[in-house]
């Protein structure tokens, strides 16, 4: 039985809505697409909910018109801006000596509970990168194995709650509910990485209009993510200032003459900013120098981020560049030079059934990645923004529901080594700070009751001292 899904990629310069049908074998067929110019966004974050929702609605209506179908919920990308990442670990006992989905979910929730996540942040993804069965490290998939103990190390990606709520409001105002949220860099990685690159480890850089998102994939999982506020529009701005020409003209110059190869000495005629009735001649060498300087700077920032990750040695497949920025001629050669001769590949999204010609473009990697995510293209296990565990080769929704229902019936022996609240529950576990606050309230209450029962000076002094210290 086919299910229909709606994916909305909210980029820094455009919004792309895709509607696809996914069959029982998780083969996706795109049946509708809509693209609109992004408004109300700055560096990947929503700055005006009303304008952002108009952009989303415009793309959404076009996609619905093409597909001839109506959908009420969508999976949406979120920019890496205002995200924070941390690594955590968890460990549980295996009572029946066989690892089931139940144990995998418990250990992942344990690692999530053990993470020190600030109150103003919400979890987007908890992605396991190392399972350990008893004393055996780097187990690719522990399901069905015999063991007494299961450990996991996870990469947890969080974002500011306000940022996530604004995104949900903008999509809601466009007429659909947010079913799930995926980090845009993660979605791009799903769209462009092949099996060898996942195995060997690679950095995926989605170079967009105003922003670039980096994720480093190693050992079949994301180990690092970063957000850079640089994109191809910075080249347009530089050209506009250097050539004293309007932004739209500078953008056309970038698209027409955007090359990093040796320039000619030809002259082009451009309108003057502020007085478009008059024009002046500009050498293509000047255009080349401006573009080269900005691209070189952008690649150096990317190189610094990769260095900062500490995972350079784990990137056997090198760097995969995608996004609209990658259409500049000569980018790959310059990237190889700046990234210490690492392998560099320019990538388009891998084929999906019914992929429209327009979507076979690197700037649509995020949108296509969302469709693949919905067709079980995510990492083998993960906890998503709804605190639900997804499992790549199973019906994750059914498993998540059944596991949650079974949680209260768990054998007490199955409790993990590290203390956790009911880990099967979809709601986030109670933090230690809250427990401490409750205990504090109980103590204060008990002190007051002692004061009322024993109003002698010694107990008054004792109560004063205990409250003070």
Residue, then its C-alpha position, 0 to 999 in steps of 0.5 A: x500500500x502506497x503512502x503519500x508524503x510531503x517534504x518542505x526544504x526551507x533554504x536560505x534563498x528558496x523554499x522547495x516543496x515535494x510530494x512523493x508516493x512511497x510503496x511497501x518496499x520504500x521506493x519513492x516516486x515524486x509526483x509534485x514539486x513547487x519552488x518559491x523564493x524564500x522570504x522572511x528568512x535570514x541566514x537560515x532562520x525565520x525572521x518574519x513568520x508571516x513572510x516565511x509562511x507566504x513563501x512556504x504556501x506558494x511552494x506548497x500550492x504549486x506542488x499540490x497542483x501538480x500532484x493533484x492531492x491534499x496533505x495536512x502534515x509535512x516533514x521539514x528541514x531546519x537550518x544548522x543555525x542555532x544548533x548545538x551538538x554533543x556526544x553522550x553514551x548509555x549502557x543497559x543490561x540485557x535480561x534475556x541475553x538477546x538484544x531486541x529493539x526494546x533494548x536498543x531503544x532503552x540504551x539510546x534513551x539512556x544516552x539521551x537522558x545522560x546528556x547535559x542538554x540546556x533547558x532552552x534547547x530541544x533534541x533534533x536527532x540522537x544518532x548512534x555512532x558506536x554500539x558496544x556488545x559486552x566488550x566488542x566495539x563498533x558493532x554495526x547492528x546489534x539487533x538479535x545478538x546475544x549479550x549481557x550488556x549493551x552500550x552506545x555512543x550517540x551524537x546528539x543534535x539540538x536546536x533552540x526551542x524558539x527557533x523550532x517553534x518559529x519554524x512550526x508556526x510558519x509551516x502551520x500558517x501555510x496550512x500544514x502541520x509539522x510531522x517531523x523536522x530534519x537537520x538540513x545538512x543531514x538531509x543533504x547527506x542522505x541525498x548525495x552519499x553513496x555506500x562506499x562514502x558512508x563506509x569510509x567516512x566523508x564530509x558533506x558540505x551543502x553550499x547554499x545561497x546565504x549559508x553552508x551546512x557541514x556534516x561529517x559521516x563516519x562509520x554509518x553515522x553522523x559524528x559532527x555538524x557545523x553551520x557557516x554563514x557563507x554562501x554564493x550570495x556573498x559573491x553577488x554582494x562582493x561583485x555589486x560593491x566592486x563593480x558599482x553595479x546593482x545586485x540583480x546585475x551582479x548576480x547575472x554576472x556571477x551566473x554568466x561569468x562565474x569561473x575560477x579558471x584563468x580569465x580573458x581580458x575582455x570587457x563587459x558593459x554594466x549599468x552603474x548603481x544609482x544611475x542605471x541609465x548610464x553604464x561603464x566597462x569592466x574587465x573580466x579579470x576584475x570579475x574573476x579576481x572578486x569571485x576567486x577571492x570570495x570562493x577561496x575564503x569560503x573554502x578556507x572556512x570549510x577547511x577550518x571547520x573540518x580541522x576543528x571536528x577532529x575527524x579528518x583522519x576518519x574521512x577516507x572518502x574525502x569531501x562531498x560538495x553539493x548545493x547551488x554554490x558548486x555550479x561555479x566552474x573550477x570549484x573542485x580543483x580549488x577545493x582539492x588545493x585548499x583541503x590538502x589534496x583530499x578527495x573532493x566530489x561535486x554531487x547532485x542528489x541521487x536518482x529518485x523515481x519521477x525526479x523532475x529535471x529541475x530537481x536533478x540539480x545540486x541546489x535541491x539535495x536537501x529536498x530530495x534527502x527529505x523524501x529519502x529520509x521518509x523512505x527509510x534512508x536515515x541511519x540504521x537507528x535514531x531518535x527523532x525530534x518527536x523522541x521516537x526511535x526510527x529503525x531503517x529496516x523496520x516499520x518504525x512507527x509500528x515498533x515505536x508504538x508497540x515499544x511505548x505500550x510495552x514499557x510499563x510491563x518491563x521486567x525490573x531486572x531489565x533496568x539499565x545500569x545507569x538510572x533512568x526514568x521510563x525510557x520507553x515513554x515518548x516524553x522527555x525524561x525528568x532531569x536531575x535538577x527537577x528532582x533536586x528542586x522537588x526534594x528541596x521543596x519537600x525539605x522546606x515543607x517538612x521544616x515548616x511542619x517541625x516548626x509548627x509542632x515544636x516551637x522551642x528555641x533550639x528547634x527554631x535555631x536548628x531549622x534556621x541552620x539547616x535552611x541556611x546551609 
